[in-house]
Amino acid sequence: MALKGNLHDFTTAQLLNLINLARKTGTLTVEGSQVARMSFREGKLIFATLGDNGNSLANMLQRSGVLTTEQGQVIETRAKGTGDKQLGHLLIQAGYVTQSDIIQSVRNHILDVVYKMFTWIDGLFRFDANSIPPTDRITVPIDLESVIMEGSRRMKEWQQLQNELPNLEISLRFASKPDTRLRNVNLTVEEWRVVSFVNPRNSIREIAQAVNLNEFQIRRIVYGMLQAGLVEIVDQPPPVIKVNGARREIVEEKPAAEQKPDVKRSVITKLIDRIRRL
């Protein structure tokens, strides 16, 4: 099957559906803002990578929360040149992780890459038949039917979230008058992590980077918090002056100490107290 073209003409969902129906084995490469590779065996998704970094087993375990940031960095440095299968075996023997941790982390990584592909509308693609990942990679077979259904659903949600939150450079603050709906608030671990960084000095994009969330994830969480009345958008347009009759925006740069979001545990405590008083 000679398959190559542009995502303008063939969407990710259509490509996956074709590979699934034909029960193909090989690797689909898409070159857009980054290079993504998705590998298949007899119509099942088995592995995926995005870009050149973050595709190692240590990174996957770190993103899944199985390893701390420090552990992930140390292990990746010391295990340089070690294949993922060998590294996984060593980590299991050392008691750092379980086999289930590894399989779930690899699966999460594969799905994260593929779901990102559903939001791409431009990029050159090609399918290389019988090309599969190196033998030192850990592969996890995933049915494409469920991937296509979930990816299509996320695509619709992504379009809605982009309309609701087109700009990630805006900031958030806690609502001054919490809505009565907060009485039933039940935040996930990821949502609590986002809450800990809510501060008018931190943009939504900075928060996403601090808690390691992609644009889809941070938009979905922030949109939910806005709808729940937990936070509100800080309306701080940059000051405008006129120079020779022309408008010019002055954007105040943040001091170096404020460049990265800062965690304030007291914020969470105040938030919990506020919810309890409702």
Helices and strands as residue ranges (DSSP letters): E 3-6, H 12-22, E 26-31, E 35-41, E 44-50, H 57-63, H 69-78, H 84-94, H 99-117, E 124-129, H 144-164, E 171-174, G 180-184, H 189-195, H 204-210, H 215-227, E 231-234, E 240-243, E 246-249, G 256-258, H 265-277
